[in-house]
Amino acid sequence: MVTEVAHLHIRENESPSFERAFYLAKQIISRMPGYIEHELLKCIEEENKYVLIVRWKKLEDHTYGFRQSAEYNEWKKLLHHFYEPFPVVEHYRKLN
């Protein structure tokens, strides 16, 4: 299993719109092959900060399967215009 982590900084005053768009976007990602689960966490101290955590069966399910799909283009249309700056996405694996 691979865990994708993205720190999201949303443009000022756009958090409610981002949350509505994410509600639609999560339906896209949850249908992708290799998807296991996700969490969207909202920062308590800063209104416009979130952390997105997505668990995939393997790295390629995210980097190739999702990122190179038609569905990813829909994801981008829904969400990418909210980010300022664009998020860094990292992948982690659990150590035994």
The first five atom37 places (N, CA, C, CB, O) and aatype in JSON, in Angstrom:
{
  "aatype": [12, 19, 16, 6, 19, 0, 8, 10, 8, 9, 1, 6, 2, 6, 15, 14, 15, 13, 6, 1, 0, 13, 18, 10, 0, 11, 5, 9, 9, 15, 1, 12, 14, 7, 18, 9, 6, 8, 6, 10, 10, 11, 4, 9, 6, 6, 6, 2, 11, 18, 19, 10, 9, 19, 1, 17, 11, 11, 10, 6, 3, 8, 16, 18, 7, 13, 1, 5, 15, 0, 6, 18, 2, 6, 17, 11, 11, 10, 10, 8, 8, 13, 18, 6, 14, 13, 14, 19, 19, 6, 8, 18, 1, 11, 10, 2],
  "atom_mask": [
    [1, 1, 1, 1, 1],
    [1, 1, 1, 1, 1],
    [1, 1, 1, 1, 1],
    [1, 1, 1, 1, 1],
    [1, 1, 1, 1, 1],
    [1, 1, 1, 1, 1],
    [1, 1, 1, 1, 1],
    [1, 1, 1, 1, 1],
    [1, 1, 1, 1, 1],
    [1, 1, 1, 1, 1],
    [1, 1, 1, 1, 1],
    [1, 1, 1, 1, 1],
    [1, 1, 1, 1, 1],
    [1, 1, 1, 1, 1],
    [1, 1, 1, 1, 1],
    [1, 1, 1, 1, 1],
    [1, 1, 1, 1, 1],
    [1, 1, 1, 1, 1],
    [1, 1, 1, 1, 1],
    [1, 1, 1, 1, 1],
    [1, 1, 1, 1, 1],
    [1, 1, 1, 1, 1],
    [1, 1, 1, 1, 1],
    [1, 1, 1, 1, 1],
    [1, 1, 1, 1, 1],
    [1, 1, 1, 1, 1],
    [1, 1, 1, 1, 1],
    [1, 1, 1, 1, 1],
    [1, 1, 1, 1, 1],
    [1, 1, 1, 1, 1],
    [1, 1, 1, 1, 1],
    [1, 1, 1, 1, 1],
    [1, 1, 1, 1, 1],
    [1, 1, 1, 0, 1],
    [1, 1, 1, 1, 1],
    [1, 1, 1, 1, 1],
    [1, 1, 1, 1, 1],
    [1, 1, 1, 1, 1],
    [1, 1, 1, 1, 1],
    [1, 1, 1, 1, 1],
    [1, 1, 1, 1, 1],
    [1, 1, 1, 1, 1],
    [1, 1, 1, 1, 1],
    [1, 1, 1, 1, 1],
    [1, 1, 1, 1, 1],
    [1, 1, 1, 1, 1],
    [1, 1, 1, 1, 1],
    [1, 1, 1, 1, 1],
    [1, 1, 1, 1, 1],
    [1, 1, 1, 1, 1],
    [1, 1, 1, 1, 1],
    [1, 1, 1, 1, 1],
    [1, 1, 1, 1, 1],
    [1, 1, 1, 1, 1],
    [1, 1, 1, 1, 1],
    [1, 1, 1, 1, 1],
    [1, 1, 1, 1, 1],
    [1, 1, 1, 1, 1],
    [1, 1, 1, 1, 1],
    [1, 1, 1, 1, 1],
    [1, 1, 1, 1, 1],
    [1, 1, 1, 1, 1],
    [1, 1, 1, 1, 1],
    [1, 1, 1, 1, 1],
    [1, 1, 1, 0, 1],
    [1, 1, 1, 1, 1],
    [1, 1, 1, 1, 1],
    [1, 1, 1, 1, 1],
    [1, 1, 1, 1, 1],
    [1, 1, 1, 1, 1],
    [1, 1, 1, 1, 1],
    [1, 1, 1, 1, 1],
    [1, 1, 1, 1, 1],
    [1, 1, 1, 1, 1],
    [1, 1, 1, 1, 1],
    [1, 1, 1, 1, 1],
    [1, 1, 1, 1, 1],
    [1, 1, 1, 1, 1],
    [1, 1, 1, 1, 1],
    [1, 1, 1, 1, 1],
    [1, 1, 1, 1, 1],
    [1, 1, 1, 1, 1],
    [1, 1, 1, 1, 1],
    [1, 1, 1, 1, 1],
    [1, 1, 1, 1, 1],
    [1, 1, 1, 1, 1],
    [1, 1, 1, 1, 1],
    [1, 1, 1, 1, 1],
    [1, 1, 1, 1, 1],
    [1, 1, 1, 1, 1],
    [1, 1, 1, 1, 1],
    [1, 1, 1, 1, 1],
    [1, 1, 1, 1, 1],
    [1, 1, 1, 1, 1],
    [1, 1, 1, 1, 1],
    [1, 1, 1, 1, 1]
  ],
  "atom_positions": [
    [[0.85, -1.18, 0.0], [0.0, 0.0, 0.0], [0.89, 1.24, 0.0], [-0.96, 0.0, 1.22], [1.94, 1.26, 0.63]],
    [[0.44, 2.26, -0.71], [1.15, 3.54, -0.81], [0.2, 4.63, -0.34], [1.65, 3.81, -2.27], [-0.99, 4.63, -0.68]],
    [[0.73, 5.57, 0.43], [-0.07, 6.7, 0.91], [0.4, 7.97, 0.21], [0.04, 6.85, 2.45], [1.56, 8.35, 0.29]],
    [[-0.52, 8.6, -0.47], [-0.28, 9.88, -1.13], [-0.66, 10.98, -0.13], [-1.1, 10.02, -2.48], [-1.72, 10.91, 0.5]],
    [[0.21, 11.99, 0.0], [-0.07, 13.1, 0.91], [0.12, 14.41, 0.14], [0.87, 13.05, 2.17], [1.16, 14.64, -0.48]],
    [[-0.9, 15.26, 0.18], [-0.83, 16.57, -0.47], [-1.29, 17.63, 0.51], [-1.69, 16.6, -1.78], [-2.38, 17.54, 1.07]],
    [[-0.46, 18.64, 0.71], [-0.83, 19.8, 1.53], [-1.44, 20.82, 0.59], [0.41, 20.39, 2.31], [-0.78, 21.32, -0.32]],
    [[-2.71, 21.14, 0.82], [-3.46, 22.02, -0.07], [-3.65, 23.38, 0.55], [-4.81, 21.4, -0.43], [-4.17, 23.5, 1.67]],
    [[-3.24, 24.41, -0.15], [-3.47, 25.8, 0.25], [-4.48, 26.37, -0.74], [-2.12, 26.64, 0.27], [-4.2, 26.49, -1.93]],
    [[-5.63, 26.72, -0.23], [-6.74, 27.18, -1.06], [-6.76, 28.71, -1.09], [-8.1, 26.63, -0.53], [-6.48, 29.38, -0.09]],
    [[-7.08, 29.24, -2.25], [-7.15, 30.71, -2.38], [-8.09, 31.29, -1.32], [-7.63, 31.11, -3.81], [-9.09, 30.67, -0.95]],
    [[-7.75, 32.46, -0.86], [-8.5, 33.11, 0.21], [-9.99, 33.22, -0.15], [-7.92, 34.49, 0.5], [-10.35, 33.56, -1.28]],
    [[-10.83, 32.93, 0.83], [-12.29, 33.0, 0.72], [-12.9, 31.97, -0.24], [-12.69, 34.38, 0.26], [-14.07, 32.09, -0.6]],
    [[-12.14, 30.97, -0.63], [-12.65, 29.96, -1.57], [-12.84, 28.58, -0.93], [-11.7, 29.82, -2.75], [-13.2, 27.63, -1.62]],
    [[-12.62, 28.48, 0.37], [-12.75, 27.18, 1.03], [-14.14, 26.55, 0.87], [-12.44, 27.32, 2.49], [-14.21, 25.36, 0.57]],
    [[-15.23, 27.29, 1.06], [-16.55, 26.66, 0.87], [-16.74, 26.12, -0.55], [-17.65, 27.66, 1.2], [-17.3, 25.03, -0.72]],
    [[-16.31, 26.86, -1.55], [-16.42, 26.41, -2.93], [-15.54, 25.19, -3.18], [-16.06, 27.54, -3.91], [-15.94, 24.26, -3.88]],
    [[-14.34, 25.21, -2.62], [-13.44, 24.06, -2.75], [-14.08, 22.82, -2.14], [-12.08, 24.35, -2.07], [-14.03, 21.74, -2.74]],
    [[-14.66, 22.95, -0.98], [-15.28, 21.79, -0.32], [-16.44, 21.23, -1.13], [-15.76, 22.18, 1.09], [-16.62, 20.01, -1.18]],
    [[-17.22, 22.09, -1.76], [-18.31, 21.61, -2.61], [-17.76, 20.89, -3.84], [-19.21, 22.79, -3.05], [-18.28, 19.85, -4.24]],
    [[-16.71, 21.44, -4.42], [-16.08, 20.81, -5.59], [-15.43, 19.48, -5.21], [-15.04, 21.75, -6.22], [-15.47, 18.52, -5.98]],
    [[-14.83, 19.43, -4.02], [-14.2, 18.18, -3.6], [-15.23, 17.09, -3.4], [-13.4, 18.4, -2.32], [-14.93, 15.91, -3.62]],
    [[-16.41, 17.44, -2.98], [-17.47, 16.45, -2.83], [-17.73, 15.72, -4.15], [-18.77, 17.13, -2.32], [-17.97, 14.52, -4.17]],
    [[-17.69, 16.46, -5.25], [-17.85, 15.86, -6.57], [-16.59, 15.1, -6.99], [-18.18, 16.94, -7.62], [-16.67, 14.0, -7.53]],
    [[-15.44, 15.7, -6.72], [-14.17, 15.09, -7.14], [-13.89, 13.77, -6.44], [-13.03, 16.06, -6.88], [-13.29, 12.87, -7.03]],
    [[-14.31, 13.65, -5.21], [-14.03, 12.39, -4.49], [-14.76, 11.23, -5.12], [-14.43, 12.52, -3.02], [-14.33, 10.08, -4.98]],
    [[-15.86, 11.5, -5.8], [-16.57, 10.44, -6.5], [-15.78, 9.95, -7.71], [-17.96, 10.93, -6.93], [-15.92, 8.8, -8.12]],
    [[-14.96, 10.81, -8.28], [-14.11, 10.43, -9.4], [-12.98, 9.53, -8.91], [-13.53, 11.69, -10.11], [-12.78, 8.43, -9.43]],
    [[-12.24, 10.0, -7.92], [-11.06, 9.26, -7.47], [-11.43, 7.92, -6.84], [-10.27, 10.09, -6.48], [-10.69, 6.95, -6.97]],
    [[-12.55, 7.86, -6.19], [-12.92, 6.63, -5.49], [-13.28, 5.49, -6.45], [-14.1, 6.89, -4.57], [-13.36, 4.34, -6.03]],
    [[-13.48, 5.8, -7.71], [-13.79, 4.77, -8.71], [-12.55, 4.27, -9.44], [-14.77, 5.32, -9.72], [-12.65, 3.36, -10.27]],
    [[-11.38, 4.83, -9.15], [-10.17, 4.49, -9.89], [-9.6, 3.15, -9.46], [-9.13, 5.59, -9.72], [-9.63, 2.82, -8.27]],
    [[-9.08, 2.37, -10.4], [-8.42, 1.11, -10.05], [-7.26, 1.35, -9.08], [-7.92, 0.39, -11.31], [-6.47, 2.27, -9.28]],
    [[-7.17, 0.55, -8.06], [-6.1, 0.67, -7.08], [-6.41, 1.6, -5.92], [0.0, 0.0, 0.0], [-5.67, 1.61, -4.93]],
    [[-7.47, 2.38, -6.02], [-7.87, 3.28, -4.92], [-8.33, 2.44, -3.74], [-9.0, 4.26, -5.38], [-9.07, 1.46, -3.91]],
    [[-7.89, 2.83, -2.54], [-8.33, 2.16, -1.32], [-9.24, 3.07, -0.5], [-7.12, 1.71, -0.48], [-10.38, 2.71, -0.19]],
    [[-8.73, 4.24, -0.14], [-9.52, 5.19, 0.67], [-8.84, 6.54, 0.64], [-9.67, 4.68, 2.14], [-7.71, 6.68, 0.18]],
    [[-9.55, 7.55, 1.14], [-8.96, 8.88, 1.25], [-9.52, 9.6, 2.49], [-9.25, 9.72, -0.04], [-10.55, 9.21, 3.06]],
    [[-8.81, 10.64, 2.87], [-9.26, 11.55, 3.92], [-8.92, 12.97, 3.48], [-8.6, 11.22, 5.32], [-7.84, 13.19, 2.92]],
    [[-9.8, 13.9, 3.7], [-9.52, 15.31, 3.52], [-9.62, 15.95, 4.89], [-10.49, 15.99, 2.47], [-10.69, 15.95, 5.51]],
    [[-8.51, 16.48, 5.36], [-8.46, 17.09, 6.69], [-8.34, 18.6, 6.56], [-7.28, 16.52, 7.53], [-7.54, 19.1, 5.76]],
    [[-9.14, 19.34, 7.34], [-9.09, 20.81, 7.31], [-8.32, 21.31, 8.52], [-10.53, 21.41, 7.29], [-8.54, 20.85, 9.64]],
    [[-7.43, 22.24, 8.28], [-6.62, 22.81, 9.34], [-7.48, 23.63, 10.29], [-5.49, 23.68, 8.74], [-8.36, 24.38, 9.86]],
    [[-7.23, 23.49, 11.56], [-7.97, 24.24, 12.58], [-7.43, 25.67, 12.68], [-7.88, 23.53, 13.95], [-8.2, 26.62, 12.84]],
    [[-6.12, 25.81, 12.6], [-5.5, 27.12, 12.79], [-5.6, 28.04, 11.57], [-4.06, 26.95, 13.16], [-5.66, 29.26, 11.71]],
    [[-5.62, 27.46, 10.38], [-5.65, 28.28, 9.16], [-6.79, 27.82, 8.26], [-4.29, 28.2, 8.4], [-6.78, 26.69, 7.76]],
    [[-7.74, 28.68, 8.06], [-8.99, 28.38, 7.35], [-8.78, 27.78, 5.97], [-9.8, 29.63, 7.22], [-9.57, 26.93, 5.55]],
    [[-7.75, 28.19, 5.26], [-7.58, 27.8, 3.87], [-6.58, 26.66, 3.65], [-7.14, 28.97, 3.09], [-6.13, 26.45, 2.53]],
    [[-6.24, 25.92, 4.7], [-5.29, 24.82, 4.57], [-5.97, 23.48, 4.8], [-4.13, 25.0, 5.55], [-6.81, 23.33, 5.69]],
    [[-5.59, 22.51, 3.97], [-6.11, 21.14, 4.06], [-4.96, 20.17, 3.83], [-7.26, 20.91, 3.01], [-3.91, 20.53, 3.29]],
    [[-5.17, 18.95, 4.25], [-4.28, 17.85, 3.9], [-5.15, 16.77, 3.27], [-3.48, 17.3, 5.15], [-6.16, 16.35, 3.83]],
    [[-4.74, 16.34, 2.08], [-5.42, 15.24, 1.41], [-4.53, 14.01, 1.52], [-5.73, 15.59, -0.08], [-3.36, 14.03, 1.14]],
    [[-5.1, 12.92, 2.03], [-4.41, 11.65, 2.16], [-5.2, 10.64, 1.35], [-4.27, 11.22, 3.66], [-6.39, 10.44, 1.57]],
    [[-4.51, 9.98, 0.4], [-5.15, 8.96, -0.42], [-4.31, 7.7, -0.33], [-5.3, 9.43, -1.92], [-3.08, 7.75, -0.45]],
    [[-4.96, 6.59, -0.11], [-4.26, 5.31, -0.06], [-4.54, 4.54, -1.35], [-4.69, 4.48, 1.19], [-5.68, 4.4, -1.78]],
    [[-3.45, 4.06, -1.95], [-3.49, 3.3, -3.2], [-2.86, 1.93, -2.98], [-2.76, 4.06, -4.34], [-2.03, 1.76, -2.09]],
    [[-3.25, 0.97, -3.79], [-2.64, -0.36, -3.69], [-1.16, -0.31, -4.05], [-3.37, -1.35, -4.6], [-0.33, -0.94, -3.4]],
    [[-0.82, 0.46, -5.1], [0.58, 0.61, -5.5], [0.78, 2.0, -6.09], [1.0, -0.49, -6.52], [-0.18, 2.65, -6.51]],
    [[2.01, 2.46, -6.11], [2.36, 3.8, -6.58], [1.82, 4.07, -7.99], [3.87, 3.99, -6.56], [1.28, 5.15, -8.26]],
    [[1.96, 3.1, -8.87], [1.54, 3.29, -10.25], [0.04, 3.49, -10.41], [1.98, 2.1, -11.07], [-0.42, 4.06, -11.4]],
    [[-0.74, 3.02, -9.44], [-2.18, 3.27, -9.49], [-2.46, 4.77, -9.45], [-2.89, 2.57, -8.32], [-3.43, 5.24, -10.05]],
    [[-1.62, 5.52, -8.75], [-1.77, 6.97, -8.7], [-1.05, 7.65, -9.85], [-1.26, 7.5, -7.37], [-1.65, 8.41, -10.61]],
    [[0.26, 7.36, -9.98], [1.09, 8.11, -10.91], [0.77, 7.84, -12.38], [2.53, 7.79, -10.66], [0.9, 8.74, -13.21]],
    [[0.35, 6.64, -12.7], [-0.01, 6.31, -14.09], [-1.51, 6.11, -14.26], [0.74, 5.06, -14.54], [-2.14, 6.73, -15.11]],
    [[-2.08, 5.23, -13.44], [-3.49, 4.9, -13.59], [-4.41, 6.09, -13.45], [0.0, 0.0, 0.0], [-5.29, 6.3, -14.28]],
    [[-4.21, 6.89, -12.4], [-5.07, 8.06, -12.18], [-4.57, 9.27, -12.95], [-5.14, 8.39, -10.7], [-5.33, 9.89, -13.7]],
    [[-3.31, 9.61, -12.79], [-2.79, 10.84, -13.38], [-2.81, 10.87, -14.9], [-1.39, 11.06, -12.91], [-2.79, 11.94, -15.5]],
    [[-2.85, 9.72, -15.53], [-2.87, 9.7, -17.0], [-4.23, 9.3, -17.56], [-1.81, 8.73, -17.51], [-4.35, 8.91, -18.72]],
    [[-5.25, 9.41, -16.72], [-6.6, 9.02, -17.13], [-7.44, 10.22, -17.55], [-7.28, 8.27, -16.0], [-7.13, 11.37, -17.22]],
    [[-8.51, 9.95, -18.27], [-9.49, 10.99, -18.6], [-10.15, 11.52, -17.34], [-10.57, 10.44, -19.57], [-10.49, 12.7, -17.26]],
    [[-10.32, 10.65, -16.35], [-10.93, 11.07, -15.09], [-10.09, 12.13, -14.38], [-11.12, 9.85, -14.17], [-10.63, 13.02, -13.72]],
    [[-8.77, 12.04, -14.53], [-7.9, 13.04, -13.9], [-8.15, 14.42, -14.5], [-6.42, 12.64, -14.08], [-8.07, 15.42, -13.79]],
    [[-8.45, 14.48, -15.78], [-8.77, 15.78, -16.39], [-10.01, 16.4, -15.75], [-8.99, 15.63, -17.9], [-10.08, 17.61, -15.57]],
    [[-10.99, 15.58, -15.41], [-12.18, 16.07, -14.71], [-11.81, 16.54, -13.3], [-13.27, 14.96, -14.64], [-12.28, 17.59, -12.86]],
    [[-10.98, 15.77, -12.6], [-10.47, 16.14, -11.27], [-9.8, 17.51, -11.34], [-9.46, 15.08, -10.75], [-10.08, 18.38, -10.51]],
    [[-8.93, 17.7, -12.32], [-8.22, 18.97, -12.49], [-9.19, 20.12, -12.7], [-7.24, 18.89, -13.67], [-9.04, 21.18, -12.09]],
    [[-10.18, 19.92, -13.56], [-11.15, 20.98, -13.83], [-11.91, 21.39, -12.57], [-12.15, 20.53, -14.91], [-12.2, 22.56, -12.36]],
    [[-12.21, 20.41, -11.74], [-12.95, 20.7, -10.5], [-12.11, 21.39, -9.45], [-13.51, 19.43, -9.93], [-12.61, 22.26, -8.74]],
    [[-10.82, 21.02, -9.32], [-10.04, 21.41, -8.14], [-8.83, 22.3, -8.37], [-9.6, 20.22, -7.48], [-8.54, 23.14, -7.52]],
    [[-8.14, 22.16, -9.46], [-6.82, 22.8, -9.57], [-6.85, 24.32, -9.52], [-6.19, 22.39, -10.84], [-5.86, 24.93, -9.1]],
    [[-7.92, 24.95, -9.91], [-7.97, 26.41, -9.88], [-8.1, 26.97, -8.46], [-9.14, 26.89, -10.72], [-7.97, 28.18, -8.26]],
    [[-8.33, 26.12, -7.47], [-8.43, 26.59, -6.08], [-7.07, 26.72, -5.4], [-9.29, 25.63, -5.29], [-6.96, 27.42, -4.4]],
    [[-6.02, 26.07, -5.93], [-4.74, 25.97, -5.22], [-3.86, 27.2, -5.42], [-3.98, 24.74, -5.68], [-3.72, 27.7, -6.54]],
    [[-3.29, 27.66, -4.32], [-2.34, 28.79, -4.36], [-1.39, 28.67, -3.18], [-3.09, 30.16, -4.34], [-1.76, 29.06, -2.07]],
    [[-0.2, 28.16, -3.38], [0.42, 27.66, -4.6], [-0.05, 26.24, -4.9], [1.96, 27.7, -4.48], [-0.8, 25.63, -4.14]],
    [[0.41, 25.74, -6.05], [0.06, 24.38, -6.42], [0.7, 23.41, -5.43], [0.5, 24.06, -7.88], [1.86, 23.6, -5.06]],
    [[-0.03, 22.38, -4.98], [0.49, 21.5, -3.93], [1.62, 20.58, -4.39], [-0.63, 20.66, -3.39], [1.68, 20.16, -5.54]],
    [[2.49, 20.29, -3.45], [3.49, 19.25, -3.63], [2.83, 17.96, -3.17], [4.83, 19.56, -2.83], [2.25, 17.9, -2.09]],
    [[2.93, 16.93, -4.0], [2.35, 15.63, -3.66], [3.49, 14.66, -3.41], [1.4, 15.11, -4.81], [4.41, 14.53, -4.22]],
    [[3.42, 13.97, -2.27], [4.45, 13.0, -1.92], [3.81, 11.66, -1.64], [5.27, 13.48, -0.7], [2.62, 11.57, -1.32]],
    [[4.61, 10.61, -1.76], [4.14, 9.26, -1.54], [4.94, 8.61, -0.43], [4.22, 8.43, -2.83], [6.16, 8.78, -0.34]],
    [[4.25, 7.87, 0.41], [4.88, 7.23, 1.58], [4.46, 5.77, 1.63], [4.49, 7.95, 2.89], [3.4, 5.39, 1.13]],
    [[5.31, 4.98, 2.23], [4.97, 3.59, 2.49], [5.25, 3.29, 3.95], [5.76, 2.62, 1.56], [6.15, 3.87, 4.55]],
    [[4.49, 2.4, 4.5], [4.61, 2.03, 5.9], [5.83, 1.13, 6.09], [3.32, 1.32, 6.39], [6.06, 0.2, 5.32]],
    [[6.59, 1.41, 7.12], [7.73, 0.57, 7.45], [7.28, -0.52, 8.41], [8.88, 1.39, 8.06], [6.44, -0.28, 9.28]],
    [[7.82, -1.68, 8.25], [7.46, -2.8, 9.15], [8.24, -2.74, 10.43], [7.71, -4.13, 8.48], [8.06, -3.6, 11.29]]
  ]
}
